[in-house]
Amino acid sequence: MKQESETNETLQNMLENLSSIFPTMRNSSEAYLPAEFRWTATLAYSTTALVGVFGNLLVIGVVLSMKGMISPTNCYLVSLAAADCLCFLSSTPTEIVWMHVPEDVYIFGEIGCRLLTFLSYLAINASSLSIAAFTLERYIGICHPMKAQFICTVKRAKMIICFIWIFSVLYTSPWLFLTGLSPLDYEDWKDACRCTFKMNRSNYKAIFMTDMLLFYWIPFFLYIVVYGRIVFTLYGNYRDLCCKKTSTKLKRKLGSFVEIDEMTSANFCIVSTRRSVRSNRSRVQIVNMLIAIVFTFTICWLPYRGLVVYNSFASQPWIEKWYLLVAKTMIYINCALNPILYHAMSAKFRGAFRQVFRQLLRMITGK
């Protein structure tokens, strides 16, 4: 009996030692996120994805198919719309699936883990560079109109867009090798894996900080300087729209013919002023729309970028599921909001959207 008692005690000690080395395996049924969180996230992600994909595809279709819509600025907006669509298609399916499987389980396999991570970062980077490109294009077009005739062309815009996407692909390609699957400890799901980083978290600090610098902070300061200059130039032009000085000079030069030429000068001034006002109004409308795009991009990305910076330097990463849900939803809202801004702030886009909807209605009704 004594020997049996000693044997049992020895076995118990061995089990305790083993449990201290190897964590207790979980049951997958106990590892689901709370129901209210799962369904809130599913609703937020799916709604923004549906609105965003439809809206951005509509923008691409309108610009490429409607006469008079092909311009350098609109080419960059097509690039931005394509990046936003890619962001939705590469991110939201995995996010929604994650809500309805045990915590951390990844079901899209090794290739899915690498490829979808790569495509997500590609979309983010191409989106940021497209916004920077149309910002500079508008700066040249408004502040240097003579140079713009040769620099701001559709052909050049297409070349810059090709460069943006090629650079983004090359810059983002390391993510194909930096992520992979690692096994999870679910006792009833032997093949369960998570999609995670291959190296230690601290090794990714340089990558995340470079991303922040290239695709957030440098563009952010660029926007402040460039749009400040654009606004100063545009609103300064209003002071030059009056033709009184021109009329006075004509009177002095023409002397006795002043009565006849007063009428000619007045008509000329009215036509010239109206054209200038219309041109300036159109420019202001475009710039207001682009400023709104830049503003929403900066604000919507701030919570997620801030979290990445904090976790890159913190000894223990901070992951609060509700905060992460809000941060990711804001990114998706940003991607879905751009087409709505085009419709709300651009008369040209508004007219093109209406025309497309009329054509779709005719096709559906057969009238």
Secondary structure as GFF3:
##gff-version 3
##sequence-region A 1 367
A	DSSP	alpha_helix	2	21	.	.	.	ID=ss1
A	DSSP	three_ten_helix	28	30	.	.	.	ID=ss2
A	DSSP	alpha_helix	35	65	.	.	.	ID=ss3
A	DSSP	alpha_helix	72	98	.	.	.	ID=ss4
A	DSSP	alpha_helix	109	143	.	.	.	ID=ss5
A	DSSP	alpha_helix	145	151	.	.	.	ID=ss6
A	DSSP	alpha_helix	154	172	.	.	.	ID=ss7
A	DSSP	alpha_helix	175	178	.	.	.	ID=ss8
A	DSSP	beta_strand	179	183	.	.	.	ID=ss9
A	DSSP	beta_strand	193	197	.	.	.	ID=ss10
A	DSSP	three_ten_helix	201	204	.	.	.	ID=ss11
A	DSSP	alpha_helix	205	212	.	.	.	ID=ss12
A	DSSP	pi_helix	213	217	.	.	.	ID=ss13
A	DSSP	alpha_helix	218	237	.	.	.	ID=ss14
A	DSSP	three_ten_helix	238	240	.	.	.	ID=ss15
A	DSSP	alpha_helix	244	254	.	.	.	ID=ss16
A	DSSP	three_ten_helix	255	257	.	.	.	ID=ss17
A	DSSP	alpha_helix	258	313	.	.	.	ID=ss18
A	DSSP	alpha_helix	321	345	.	.	.	ID=ss19
A	DSSP	alpha_helix	347	365	.	.	.	ID=ss20
###
